[in-house]
Amino acid sequence: MAARTNGITPKVVLRAAAVAVPVLLALAGPTAAQSGGDAPQVGAQSPSTTTPTDATASPAQAGSGAREWSGESGSSGHPLMKADAIRQAAANFPACLETLWPLAAHRGVTRESYQRLTAGLAPDLRIMDLMDAQPEFTKAIWDYLDLLVNDAKIERGREMLAQYAQAFAAAEKAYGVDRYIIAAIWGVESNYGTAGGGRPVLRSTATLACIGRRQDYFRDEFLAAVELLHRGDVAPDRLVGSWAGAFGPTQFMPTSFKRYAIDFDGDGRRDVVDSITDVIGSTANNLKKDGWAPAHTWGYEVVLPQGFDYLLADSSRKMPLSEWARVGVTRVGGKPFPRPNDQAYLLIPAGAGGPAFLMLNNFRVIMKYNPAEAYALAIGHLADRLRGDGPIVQAWPRQERVLTSAERYELQQHLVRRGFDLGGEPNGRINARSRSAIKRYQASVGLVPDGFATADLLDHLRAR
């Protein structure tokens, strides 16, 4: 057992007092095992709209008190998110579940167990509204960070670090993962376990496995949830969480639970819902297996020189910190880079008028937990604040009007019509590939190629 080698006394389970059923804070999607920037984001999910009864009802029937689906098409523009497609898939929901039974059987789930778990299961169509409303893609990054990194969260995080110091120290020793990063994930994902409400994971993943634009991804999550319940790893009334199926204080997806959850308190169970020791150890194990570099930070806020070539700001372009220093990039406050040979890429999430950051390998590891740069920046920054560092120094361009989802979709359509590759179909989300396309367009027409999607840029595209 891990607990017998990490300094934690077996059978002593550190449990948070009155830990509420966690759900994502006002932000979107799955945790550890995301694939691609379009995966739904954990830690960045829309606010839960379920009622308290959702957390206590049966897995099949819970959620009846939630707000109903709007009946409208999703803002992503994806064909499977059209209102008619959603209705058609919902009508076919029982047949879809039946087609998944052989896959569950292949995982060792009995027919009796599968029928018991899915009997009476109905789709939660409200999820279709939430799926296309992920704030790390729809909110201004400064508003996103204001929500996730604030004085109350910093104060509470420091209290949690003190209260569970033994478990954090053991995780650092066993896995080499910074305790402040673990605490930041806990704070962002569930406000340290205090965010109320929750949807049954089985119902959410079943809905997404059969309806909407990410069915291939969520099919595996649904089957993993069936496995968890079949084996009794988590009690049905405790397997509740986000609309995307993430559960526990640090929001494990069912597949992530299979891969990374550990029994860190030595009680014979992997409990990432109620055992805070298991939560901390499992989250550390997740980050380590994803490539966390011990004793390294996630990145640095930096100042760019006058006349800087913004085409260098690209997640695919990594250079040693010494090379960034050679082209005039310096740390805020003039501090030297402690390891000049570390590879980093430059991120300017709000364009030339906002802060700049050099991102190291550990930033990419955080993005494996959730593949949105805004999310990973929030985690890194909250971790620094918990450690005692100050706020981001450079100002955000708060005067910029945030584009609506329809406007972002239109902007992407203009780029595609002009031959600029987004790495996929327009979806109303400005990710790294979209920013790269924007930069290439800006450079082609003599604008500053900073990749920032603004109202002025959209007007420029409309006029050409």
C-alpha positions in Angstrom: 0.0 0.0 0.0 1.2 3.5 -0.7 0.3 4.6 2.8 2.9 2.2 4.2 5.8 3.8 2.4 4.8 7.5 2.4 4.6 8.3 6.1 0.9 8.3 6.5 -0.5 5.9 9.2 -2.7 3.2 7.6 -6.4 3.4 8.3 -6.2 7.1 9.3 -8.4 8.7 6.7 -8.2 12.5 6.6 -11.7 13.6 5.7 -12.8 17.1 5.1 -15.5 18.2 7.5 -18.8 18.3 5.7 -17.3 18.0 2.3 -20.2 18.7 0.0 -20.7 16.8 -3.3 -18.3 18.7 -5.6 -19.2 20.1 -8.9 -17.3 22.4 -11.2 -17.2 26.0 -10.3 -18.7 28.4 -12.7 -16.5 27.1 -15.4 -16.4 23.5 -18.0 -15.3 19.5 -18.7 -13.3 16.2 -18.0 -10.1 16.2 -16.0 -7.0 14.2 -16.4 -7.4 12.3 -19.6 -8.4 15.0 -22.1 -7.7 14.6 -25.7 -7.4 17.7 -27.8 -8.4 21.3 -27.1 -12.1 20.7 -27.9 -12.6 18.3 -25.0 -15.0 19.7 -22.3 -13.1 21.3 -19.5 -13.0 20.4 -15.9 -12.5 23.3 -13.7 -14.1 25.5 -16.2 -17.7 24.4 -16.3 -20.9 26.3 -16.4 -22.5 26.7 -13.0 -24.5 23.7 -11.8 -28.2 24.2 -12.2 -29.3 21.0 -10.4 -31.2 21.1 -7.2 -30.1 19.4 -3.9 -32.3 16.4 -4.7 -30.2 15.6 -7.7 -27.4 14.4 -5.4 -29.5 12.0 -3.5 -31.8 10.5 -6.1 -31.1 7.3 -7.8 -28.6 7.3 -10.6 -31.3 6.7 -13.2 -33.8 9.3 -12.1 -31.7 12.0 -10.4 -31.7 15.4 -12.0 -35.5 15.8 -12.4 -35.3 19.2 -10.6 -32.7 20.6 -13.0 -33.5 23.3 -15.4 -34.8 21.9 -18.7 -32.9 22.0 -22.0 -33.5 25.3 -23.8 -34.5 23.5 -27.0 -32.0 25.6 -28.9 -29.0 24.5 -31.1 -25.6 24.7 -29.5 -23.4 27.7 -30.2 -20.5 25.6 -31.5 -22.3 25.1 -34.8 -21.6 21.4 -34.9 -24.2 19.4 -36.8 -24.7 17.0 -33.8 -25.5 20.1 -31.6 -28.4 21.2 -33.8 -31.7 21.1 -32.0 -33.2 18.6 -34.4 -30.2 16.3 -34.1 -30.4 16.5 -30.3 -34.1 15.6 -30.3 -33.5 12.7 -32.7 -30.6 11.3 -30.6 -32.6 11.7 -27.4 -35.5 9.6 -29.0 -32.9 7.0 -29.8 -31.3 7.0 -26.4 -32.5 3.5 -25.2 -31.3 1.9 -28.4 -28.0 3.7 -28.0 -27.5 2.3 -24.5 -28.3 -1.2 -25.8 -25.6 -0.9 -28.5 -23.1 -0.2 -25.7 -23.9 -3.3 -23.7 -21.4 -5.6 -25.6 -18.6 -3.1 -24.9 -19.5 -3.2 -21.2 -19.6 -7.0 -21.3 -16.1 -6.9 -22.8 -15.0 -5.1 -19.6 -16.4 -7.8 -17.3 -19.7 -6.2 -16.5 -22.6 -8.7 -16.2 -25.8 -8.4 -18.1 -27.8 -8.2 -14.8 -25.5 -5.4 -13.6 -25.8 -3.4 -16.8 -29.5 -3.7 -16.9 -29.8 -2.7 -13.3 -27.6 0.3 -13.7 -29.3 1.6 -16.9 -32.9 0.7 -16.2 -35.0 3.8 -16.5 -32.0 6.0 -17.4 -33.1 9.1 -19.3 -30.9 11.7 -21.0 -30.2 15.0 -19.3 -30.6 17.3 -22.2 -29.8 20.4 -20.1 -26.2 19.2 -20.6 -26.4 20.2 -24.3 -26.8 23.9 -23.2 -23.8 23.6 -20.9 -21.6 21.8 -23.4 -21.2 24.8 -25.7 -20.9 27.4 -22.8 -17.4 26.6 -21.4 -16.0 29.9 -20.0 -12.4 29.2 -20.7 -13.4 29.5 -24.3 -16.2 32.1 -23.9 -15.1 34.5 -21.1 -12.4 37.2 -21.3 -9.3 35.6 -19.7 -9.1 38.5 -17.1 -12.7 37.8 -16.0 -11.9 34.1 -15.9 -8.8 34.6 -13.7 -10.7 37.1 -11.5 -13.3 34.4 -10.8 -10.8 31.6 -10.1 -7.9 33.5 -8.3 -9.2 35.8 -5.6 -8.5 36.6 -2.0 -11.1 34.3 -0.6 -9.8 31.3 -2.6 -6.2 32.1 -1.6 -7.1 32.4 2.1 -9.1 29.1 2.0 -6.4 27.4 0.1 -3.7 28.3 2.7 -6.1 26.9 5.4 -6.4 23.6 3.5 -2.6 23.4 3.0 -2.2 23.8 6.8 -5.0 21.4 7.7 -3.7 18.6 5.4 0.0 19.4 5.7 0.8 15.7 6.4 -0.9 14.4 3.3 0.6 17.2 1.1 4.1 16.5 2.4 3.7 12.8 1.8 2.5 13.4 -1.8 5.4 15.7 -2.5 7.8 13.1 -1.1 6.2 10.2 -3.0 5.5 11.9 -6.3 7.6 15.0 -6.5 4.6 17.2 -7.3 4.3 20.7 -5.8 1.7 20.8 -3.0 0.6 24.3 -4.2 -0.3 23.0 -7.6 -2.4 20.2 -6.1 -4.1 22.7 -3.8 -4.8 25.0 -6.7 -6.5 22.2 -8.7 -8.6 21.4 -5.6 -9.6 25.1 -5.3 -10.4 25.6 -8.9 -12.2 22.4 -9.5 -14.6 22.4 -6.5 -13.7 25.4 -4.3 -12.0 23.0 -1.9 -15.0 20.6 -1.9 -17.6 23.2 -0.9 -19.4 23.8 -4.2 -22.8 22.3 -3.8 -25.0 20.3 -6.2 -24.1 17.6 -8.6 -25.3 15.4 -11.4 -25.2 11.6 -11.4 -22.1 10.7 -13.3 -23.7 7.7 -15.0 -26.6 9.7 -16.4 -24.3 12.5 -17.6 -21.8 10.3 -19.3 -24.6 8.2 -20.8 -26.2 11.3 -22.2 -23.0 12.5 -23.8 -22.1 9.0 -25.1 -25.3 9.1 -27.1 -26.1 12.7 -27.8 -24.0 15.7 -29.0 -20.6 16.3 -30.6 -18.3 14.3 -28.3 -19.9 10.9 -28.4 -16.7 9.0 -29.1 -14.9 10.5 -26.2 -17.8 10.1 -23.7 -18.5 6.5 -24.7 -15.4 5.4 -22.9 -16.3 7.6 -19.9 -19.8 6.1 -19.7 -18.4 2.5 -19.8 -15.8 3.4 -17.2 -18.6 4.7 -15.0 -20.5 1.5 -15.4 -17.3 -0.4 -14.4 -16.9 1.7 -11.3 -20.4 1.0 -10.1 -20.4 -2.7 -11.1 -17.2 -3.2 -9.0 -18.4 -1.0 -6.2 -15.4 1.3 -6.3 -17.7 4.3 -5.5 -21.2 4.1 -4.1 -23.9 5.2 -6.5 -25.1 8.1 -4.4 -21.5 9.4 -4.2 -20.8 9.1 -7.9 -22.1 12.6 -8.7 -20.4 15.6 -10.1 -20.2 17.9 -13.2 -22.3 17.8 -16.3 -19.3 16.2 -18.0 -19.1 13.3 -15.5 -16.1 14.5 -13.4 -16.4 13.8 -9.7 -14.6 14.3 -6.4 -12.8 17.4 -5.0 -10.3 17.4 -7.8 -12.8 16.2 -10.4 -11.6 12.8 -11.7 -13.3 11.5 -14.9 -14.2 7.8 -14.7 -11.3 6.8 -17.0 -8.9 9.0 -15.0 -10.0 7.3 -11.8 -9.1 3.9 -13.4 -5.7 5.1 -14.4 -4.6 7.4 -11.5 -6.7 6.8 -8.3 -4.7 5.3 -5.5 -5.3 4.2 -1.9 -3.0 6.8 -0.3 -4.5 6.4 3.3 -4.1 2.6 3.4 -7.8 1.8 4.2 -8.1 -0.6 1.3 -10.2 1.7 -1.0 -9.4 4.2 -3.6 -11.7 7.0 -2.4 -11.4 10.3 -4.4 -14.7 11.6 -3.1 -14.5 11.6 0.7 -10.9 10.7 1.6 -8.9 13.9 1.2 -5.7 11.9 1.6 -6.6 9.8 -1.4 -7.6 12.9 -3.3 -4.2 14.5 -2.7 -2.3 11.4 -3.4 -4.3 10.5 -6.5 -4.0 14.0 -8.0 -0.2 13.9 -7.4 0.0 10.5 -9.0 -1.9 11.8 -12.0 0.4 14.8 -12.5 3.5 12.7 -12.1 2.4 10.1 -14.6 1.6 13.0 -17.0 5.3 14.1 -16.8 5.5 16.6 -13.9 9.1 17.8 -13.4 9.9 17.9 -9.7 11.2 21.2 -8.2 10.3 23.1 -11.5 7.8 25.8 -11.9 5.1 26.1 -14.5 6.2 29.3 -16.1 7.2 33.0 -15.7 5.5 36.3 -16.3 7.8 38.2 -18.7 8.2 41.6 -20.3 8.6 41.9 -24.1 11.0 44.4 -25.7 10.0 47.2 -28.1 9.6 45.9 -31.6 9.2 42.3 -30.6 8.3 39.8 -33.3 5.0 38.4 -32.1 5.1 35.6 -34.5 7.5 34.0 -32.0 4.5 33.7 -29.6 3.4 30.2 -30.7 2.9 27.1 -28.5 4.7 25.0 -31.1 7.8 27.2 -30.9 9.9 26.3 -27.9 13.3 27.8 -27.2 15.7 27.7 -24.2 15.1 30.5 -21.7 18.6 31.7 -22.5 17.5 32.2 -26.1 14.4 34.1 -25.1 16.7 36.3 -23.0 18.9 36.9 -26.0 15.9 38.3 -28.0 15.2 40.7 -25.1 12.5 38.8 -23.1 13.0 39.4 -19.4 11.3 38.3 -16.2 8.9 40.7 -14.5 11.0 42.5 -11.8 14.3 41.8 -13.6 14.9 38.4 -11.9 17.2 36.0 -13.7 15.8 32.7 -15.1 17.1 30.0 -12.6 17.6 27.3 -15.3 18.6 29.0 -18.6 18.5 25.7 -20.5 14.8 25.0 -19.7 12.7 25.0 -22.9 9.7 27.3 -23.0 7.1 28.8 -25.4 5.6 32.3 -25.2 1.9 32.8 -24.5 0.3 36.2 -24.9 -3.4 35.3 -24.1 -4.7 38.8 -24.5 -2.5 40.0 -27.4 0.2 42.7 -27.4 -1.8 44.8 -25.0 -1.8 42.3 -22.1 0.6 40.2 -20.0 3.1 37.8 -21.5 4.2 34.4 -20.1 7.0 31.9 -20.8 5.5 28.4 -20.3 7.6 25.4 -19.2 6.9 21.7 -19.4 4.9 21.7 -16.2 2.4 24.1 -17.8 1.8 21.4 -20.5 1.3 18.8 -17.8 -1.4 21.0 -16.2 -3.0 21.2 -19.7 -3.2 17.4 -19.8 -5.4 17.7 -16.7 -7.5 20.2 -18.7 -6.5 21.2 -22.2 -7.3 24.9 -22.0 -4.5 27.4 -21.6 -6.8 29.7 -19.6 -7.4 26.9 -17.1 -3.7 26.0 -16.8 -2.8 29.7 -16.3 -5.4 30.0 -13.5 -4.0 26.8 -11.8 -0.4 28.1 -12.1 -1.2 31.5 -10.9 -3.3 30.4 -8.0 -0.5 28.0 -7.0 1.9 30.9 -6.9 -0.4 33.1 -4.9 -0.9 30.2 -2.4 2.9 30.1 -2.2 3.1 33.8 -1.3 3.9 35.4 -4.7 2.1 38.5 -5.9 -0.5 39.1 -8.5 0.1 39.3 -12.3 2.0 42.6 -12.7 1.1 43.7 -16.3 -2.4 45.1 -16.9 -5.1 43.2 -18.9 -6.8 45.1 -21.8 -10.1 45.2 -20.0 -11.4 47.9 -22.4 -11.7 45.2 -25.1 -15.2 44.0 -25.8 -15.5 40.2 -25.5 -16.8 38.7 -28.7 -20.0 36.6 -28.5 -19.9 33.0 -29.5 -21.6 33.8 -32.8 -19.0 36.5 -33.5 -16.1 34.2 -32.8 -17.7 31.6 -35.1 -18.1 34.3 -37.8 -14.5 35.4 -37.3 -13.3 31.8 -37.8 -15.5 31.4 -40.9 -13.8 34.5 -42.4 -10.4 33.1 -41.8 -11.3 29.7 -43.4 -12.7 31.5 -46.4 -9.4 33.2 -46.8 -7.5 30.0 -46.6 -6.2 30.1 -43.0 -6.3 26.6 -41.4 -7.9 26.4 -37.9 -7.0 22.7 -37.4 -10.7 21.8 -37.7 -14.1 23.3 -38.5 -15.2 26.7 -37.0 -16.7 26.1 -33.6 -16.8 29.5 -31.9 -13.8 28.8 -29.7 -10.5 30.6 -29.9 -7.8 28.1 -29.1 -4.1 27.9 -29.9 -4.8 26.8 -33.5 -7.2 29.6 -34.1 -4.8 32.2 -32.6 -2.1 30.9 -35.0 -4.5 31.4 -37.9 -5.3 34.9 -36.7 -1.6 35.8 -36.5 -1.0 34.6 -40.0 -3.9 36.7 -41.2 -2.7 39.7 -39.3 0.8 39.4 -40.7 -0.6 39.1 -44.2 -2.4 42.5 -44.0 0.2 44.4 -42.0 -1.4 44.2 -38.5 0.5 43.4 -35.3 0.4 39.5 -35.4 -0.5 38.9 -31.8 -3.4 36.4 -32.4 -5.9 38.3 -30.3 -9.5 38.0 -31.5 -11.0 41.5 -31.0 -14.1 43.3 -32.3 -11.8 45.5 -34.4 -10.3 42.4 -36.0 -13.7 41.1 -36.8 -14.7 44.4 -38.3 -11.5 44.3 -40.4 -12.4 40.9 -41.7 -16.0 41.9 -42.5 -14.8 44.9 -44.5 -12.4 43.0 -46.8 
